[in-house]
Amino acid sequence: MREKIINISLANPRGFCAGVERAILIVEEALKKYGAPIYVRNEVVHNSYVINNLKQKGAIFVNNIEKIPPGSHIIFSAHGVSKAIRVSADKFNLIPIDATCPLVTKVHNEVHRLHSDNYHIVMIGHKGHPEVEGTMGQIEKNSPMASIHLIESIDDVKNLPIISTEKVSYVSQTTLSVDDTSKIIDALKLKFPDIKEPKSSDICYATQNRQDAVKAMLAHQDLIFVVGSINSSNSNRLAEIANQHKVKAILIDDMSLFDPSILNNKKNIGITAGASAPEILVQQLISEIKKFSNIHLSEINGIEENVIFKLPVI
Ligand code: SF4
């Protein structure tokens, strides 16, 4: 295969967003200040390389905060947490450090406002995702008008138990497909013509930009690699976009699993990375490809991101 040249195009922007960088820094700063171990509820961001790295530095990731020794620090992940988790942390005498992405907090604040204005809230998102659990959990289940309903598809719109004359609003998970979500929103508007919309999209800038960057390079690629973990919502959406446009996409986060046979008959390959995937993994993937073929590498121009989120007091 050596005489062959593969053209590799790198999507821009790709990889870490400001919320992920901030969350990782929060764990590292907490480790520096308080020493190991530092407890983190769930994966602070959905990337196995990042998680293993933080584990080696002394972070312990737990699902159940009841098992954490009282008096310990507990970091809430970038996906945010429900009110009940905050109450539990308090009950178990834990000291919280909040790594919730400010753009997720913005959605939480929307939910609080809508709930106090007596709106039924429709949440567009993926069942079981920690961000969805955290956002829906902003409303206490036994509060007088706890009306928040998760929908995942257009089909779910017709089953919503809300009368069309009632006050209705919607919010969404920050890492959804922009195109699929806009179709669901159209269906919501058809059923609830007066539905209250968020002032600006809840889908975050990083999700939007990475999806636009993949779309911009699709036309010329035989294959797209999406560097990202299987549980990363925004990475999965990037692969879906390629597949929807009939370009094969492979989600990869462990380069030891790289299968060179995938390069057969491929001349043009695109690489992108989800918002929680570090650039080192992109470079490892390029090195793997180089073992089996000569390459020509080019960066595709894309929107420049300069978003930075301040760290909380740690
Ligand atoms: S993907 Fe968006 S919402 Fe999620 S952490 Fe990054 S900036 Fe925040």
Boltz pocket constraint, residues with backbone or C-beta under 6 A from the ligand:
constraints:
  - pocket:
      binder: B
      contacts: [[A, 17], [A, 18], [A, 19], [A, 20], [A, 78], [A, 101], [A, 102], [A, 103], [A, 104], [A, 174], [A, 175], [A, 204], [A, 205], [A, 206], [A, 207], [A, 234], [A, 275]]
      max_distance: 6.0
